[in-house]
Amino acid sequence: MSRSDAAAYVNAKANGMLQKSFVGPKAIKLFSVHSLPELWALLFTQEMPSVPGQVLAEEIERKALQEFILQYKKLLAMYPKPDAVSLSLLQYYDYENLKSIATALSKNEKNMPQVIDVSPYNIINYKEWPDLVKITENTPFYWYDRIPSAQDMQALDKKLDFQYVKNLWKSIDELPRSERPFVRDFILEDIIFKNIIWAMRLKVYYDMKKDDIIAQLIFADDHKNEKDLFAAPALSILDKDINAYSDWSGWKYEDALNPHEEGGEWTLDPCWVEQYFRRIFNRKALKKMHQYPLTAMVMVCWFKIKQNEYETVCAASEALRMGVDETQVMELAGIAPAKQR
């Protein structure tokens, strides 16, 4: 099957899968149930395991991720040679798996931790557990060849995060030239949003200084200048006062800010901004998937849409387990507009 033939088949199949998913307006159904068993019945046809509530919540989240990954792999398998960018998206879970493996080894655990199965598209040698050198040998993680100490873990996780984004970005260059611009714009927006939110969280919740925040951001260029493609929008907010709404007037994403009352106190709310970004990005993914059929955008958008669905399932599961107000959780999940608190 040629790439174009596969793309036509994938487009039809992917859209059919979404019709059966809890995405877009249908996501609200995840919050219409009143117990974890009801959520299981809504999501899955298999018999529910007889386990305590805490374990059932974990099983729901594990199975939701498993089904999302399995469906994505089925779409990938329809191509004679999947696009590098489509593979890179899936291999995000290789990066997450490596973090789990390194953590387990640092704690001298004997059994391999539960990992997310991305085979046959994995880039880690999972069968080589517990030999970290062989696990990462001849992979993009070849440099990760020593069991880290607890003190080194955070820095190594950050290095993995940076490597993932740069490899994802580079993979776009392997697409047909005509498809690169719109895929690049879409993925760039996701990177920019995540940089902004991370900068806001560090600034508001940790009172981190400017230079320390800069060190935590993802840059497209090693020179890390203020016009960097990935980081410039996040860098532009570092000198703004988080307690002065007027400081944010004219900011490109001003509409994402939590509301203020004239003359009243105001503090930047990163969660509010994150909810806004999540809603508009998910809507864009749904729109772009249909705008660019028979291109790599179908796989890219489908992955982001279903990943968001999985995160929403986790939010619904946690809400039921902890007895949290469903409206508040819907706001946090980006399903409903947040209310000023």
C-alpha positions in Angstrom: 0.0 0.0 0.0 1.4 3.4 -1.0 1.6 6.3 1.5 -1.3 8.1 -0.2 -3.5 5.0 -0.1 -2.6 4.4 3.5 -3.4 8.0 4.3 -6.9 7.7 2.9 -7.6 4.5 4.8 -6.1 6.0 8.0 -8.2 9.2 7.6 -11.4 7.2 7.5 -10.4 4.9 10.3 -9.1 7.7 12.6 -12.3 9.7 12.2 -14.4 6.6 12.9 -12.4 6.0 16.1 -13.0 9.6 17.2 -16.8 9.2 16.7 -16.7 6.5 19.4 -14.5 8.6 21.7 -15.2 11.0 24.5 -13.7 14.1 22.7 -15.0 17.5 22.0 -18.5 18.1 23.4 -18.8 14.4 24.3 -16.1 14.7 26.9 -18.6 16.0 29.4 -20.1 12.4 29.5 -17.1 11.3 31.5 -18.3 13.5 34.3 -22.0 12.4 34.1 -21.3 9.1 36.0 -21.4 8.9 39.8 -19.1 6.1 40.6 -15.9 4.4 39.4 -17.8 1.2 38.3 -20.1 3.4 36.2 -17.0 5.1 34.7 -15.6 1.6 33.8 -18.9 0.6 32.2 -19.0 3.8 30.2 -15.4 3.3 28.9 -14.9 -0.4 28.5 -16.8 -3.5 27.4 -14.7 -5.9 29.4 -15.8 -7.1 32.8 -14.8 -4.9 35.6 -12.1 -6.3 38.0 -13.3 -6.9 41.6 -10.8 -4.6 43.3 -11.0 -1.7 45.9 -11.8 1.8 44.7 -8.2 3.1 44.7 -7.0 0.1 42.6 -10.0 0.4 40.3 -9.2 4.1 39.6 -5.6 3.0 38.7 -6.9 0.2 36.5 -9.2 2.6 34.7 -6.4 5.0 34.0 -4.0 2.2 33.0 -6.5 0.6 30.6 -7.5 4.0 29.1 -3.9 4.6 28.2 -3.4 1.1 27.0 -6.3 1.4 24.6 -5.2 4.8 23.3 -1.7 3.5 22.5 -3.1 0.3 21.0 -5.4 2.2 18.6 -2.6 4.6 17.6 -0.3 1.6 16.8 -3.0 0.1 14.7 -3.1 3.3 12.7 0.6 3.4 12.3 0.6 -0.2 11.1 -1.4 0.8 8.1 1.5 2.7 6.6 4.2 0.9 4.7 6.6 3.2 6.5 5.1 5.5 9.2 6.2 9.1 9.2 9.0 10.0 11.6 6.9 12.6 13.3 4.1 10.1 14.0 6.6 7.7 15.5 8.2 10.4 17.6 4.9 11.3 19.2 4.4 7.7 20.3 8.0 7.4 21.5 7.3 10.0 24.1 6.3 7.0 26.2 9.8 5.5 25.7 11.2 8.6 27.4 8.7 8.3 30.2 9.5 4.6 30.5 13.2 5.3 30.8 12.5 7.7 33.6 10.6 4.9 35.5 13.3 2.4 34.8 16.1 4.7 36.0 14.1 5.4 39.2 13.5 1.7 39.8 17.2 1.0 39.4 18.3 3.8 41.6 16.1 2.3 44.3 17.7 -1.2 43.8 14.3 -2.6 42.8 14.5 -6.2 41.5 11.5 -6.2 39.2 11.1 -4.0 36.2 8.5 -1.3 36.7 5.3 -1.3 34.7 6.0 0.3 31.4 3.9 1.5 28.5 4.0 -0.9 25.6 4.9 0.9 22.4 6.3 -2.1 20.6 7.2 -2.7 17.8 8.0 1.0 17.6 10.0 1.2 20.8 13.6 2.6 20.8 14.6 1.2 24.2 15.9 -2.4 24.6 13.4 -3.4 27.4 14.5 -7.0 27.3 17.9 -6.0 28.7 16.5 -5.2 32.1 18.2 -4.6 34.6 21.4 -3.7 32.6 21.0 0.1 31.9 23.9 0.2 29.5 22.3 -2.5 27.3 18.8 -1.0 27.7 20.1 2.3 26.2 22.8 0.9 23.9 22.5 2.0 20.2 19.5 4.2 21.0 19.1 8.0 21.3 19.6 7.4 25.0 23.1 5.9 24.7 24.4 8.6 27.0 22.2 7.4 29.8 24.5 4.6 30.8 24.8 4.9 34.6 22.2 4.4 37.3 21.5 7.9 38.6 21.6 9.1 42.2 18.4 10.6 43.6 20.1 14.0 43.4 20.8 13.6 39.7 17.3 12.4 38.7 15.6 15.7 38.2 18.4 17.0 35.9 18.4 13.8 33.9 14.6 13.9 33.5 14.9 17.5 32.3 17.5 16.4 29.8 15.2 13.7 28.5 12.3 16.2 28.2 14.5 18.6 26.2 15.7 15.7 24.0 12.2 14.5 23.2 11.0 18.0 22.1 14.1 18.5 19.9 13.8 15.1 18.3 10.1 15.6 17.7 10.8 19.0 16.1 13.6 17.5 13.9 11.3 14.7 12.7 9.0 17.2 11.0 11.8 17.8 8.4 11.3 14.2 7.1 7.8 14.9 6.0 7.0 15.8 2.4 7.8 19.5 1.9 4.2 20.5 1.4 3.1 19.1 4.8 5.9 20.6 6.9 4.5 24.1 7.5 1.1 23.2 9.0 2.5 20.4 11.1 5.3 22.6 12.3 2.9 25.4 13.3 0.7 23.0 15.2 3.5 21.4 17.2 5.2 24.7 17.8 2.1 26.1 19.4 2.0 23.2 21.8 5.7 23.7 22.7 5.1 27.4 23.3 2.1 26.9 25.5 3.9 24.4 27.6 6.9 26.7 28.0 4.6 29.6 29.1 2.7 27.5 31.6 5.9 26.1 33.1 7.4 29.6 33.4 4.2 30.8 35.1 4.2 27.9 37.6 7.8 28.5 38.5 7.2 32.2 38.8 4.0 32.0 40.8 4.2 28.9 42.9 8.0 28.7 43.5 8.9 32.4 43.4 11.8 31.4 41.1 14.2 34.0 39.8 14.4 34.9 36.2 17.7 33.2 35.4 16.6 30.0 37.2 13.4 29.9 35.2 15.2 30.4 31.9 17.3 27.3 32.7 14.1 25.3 33.0 12.7 26.3 29.6 13.0 24.4 26.3 14.9 26.3 23.6 15.0 25.6 19.9 18.5 27.0 19.7 21.4 26.4 22.0 22.3 30.1 22.1 19.1 30.7 24.1 18.4 34.2 23.0 15.3 36.3 23.6 14.0 35.6 20.1 14.1 31.9 20.4 11.4 30.1 18.5 10.3 27.9 21.4 11.0 30.1 24.3 10.5 33.8 23.2 6.8 34.0 24.4 7.7 32.5 27.8 10.7 34.8 28.1 8.5 37.8 27.4 6.5 37.3 30.6 9.4 36.8 33.1 9.7 40.5 34.0 5.9 41.0 34.3 4.4 41.5 37.8 2.2 38.6 38.7 0.1 40.9 41.0 -0.4 43.7 38.4 -3.0 43.0 35.7 -1.9 46.2 33.9 1.5 44.7 33.3 -0.1 42.1 31.1 -2.1 44.5 29.0 -1.3 43.9 25.3 0.2 40.5 25.9 -0.3 38.2 22.9 -2.3 35.7 25.0 -4.1 38.3 27.2 -7.4 36.5 26.6 -6.1 33.5 28.5 -5.6 35.5 31.8 -7.9 35.0 34.8 -10.3 37.9 35.0 -9.8 41.0 37.2 -12.0 43.6 38.7 -11.1 47.3 38.4 -9.5 48.4 41.6 -9.5 44.9 43.1 -6.6 42.7 43.9 -5.4 40.3 41.2 -2.8 37.5 41.0 -1.8 35.5 37.9 -3.4 32.1 38.0 -1.3 29.5 36.0 -4.1 26.9 36.2 -6.6 29.2 34.6 -4.2 30.0 31.8 -3.4 26.3 31.3 -7.2 25.4 31.1 -7.6 28.1 28.4 -4.6 26.8 26.4 -5.8 23.3 26.7 -9.3 24.1 25.4 -8.1 26.1 22.4 -5.4 23.6 21.5 -7.8 20.7 21.6 -10.3 22.5 19.5 -7.6 23.4 17.0 -6.6 19.7 16.9 -10.1 18.7 16.0 -10.3 21.4 13.4 -6.9 20.8 11.8 -7.4 17.1 11.5 -10.3 17.7 9.1 -8.7 20.7 7.4 -5.7 18.6 6.3 -6.9 15.1 5.4 -4.6 12.6 3.8 -1.6 14.3 5.4 0.5 13.7 8.5 -1.8 16.1 10.4 -4.3 13.4 10.7 -2.0 11.2 12.8 -0.5 14.2 14.7 -3.9 15.7 15.6 -5.4 12.3 16.4 -2.6 11.6 18.9 -3.0 14.9 20.6 -6.8 14.6 20.7 -6.7 11.1 22.2 -3.9 12.0 24.6 -6.2 14.8 25.9 -9.0 12.3 26.2 -6.8 10.0 28.3 -5.9 12.9 30.6 -9.6 13.8 30.9 -10.4 10.2 31.9 -7.7 10.4 34.6 -9.3 13.6 35.9 -12.7 12.0 36.0 -11.3 8.9 37.7 -9.5 10.9 40.3 -12.6 13.1 41.0 -14.7 10.0 41.7 -12.0 8.4 43.8 -11.5 11.5 46.0 -15.1 12.8 45.9 -14.1 16.1 44.4 -16.8 18.4 42.9 -17.2 17.4 39.2 -17.6 21.0 38.1 -14.3 22.0 39.5 -12.6 19.0 37.9 -14.1 19.7 34.6 -12.6 23.2 34.8 -9.2 21.8 35.7 -9.4 19.3 32.8 -10.3 22.1 30.4 -13.7 20.7 29.6 -15.6 23.7 31.0 -14.6 27.4 31.3 -13.1 28.0 34.8 -14.8 30.3 37.3 -13.0 33.0 39.2 -12.3 31.8 42.7 
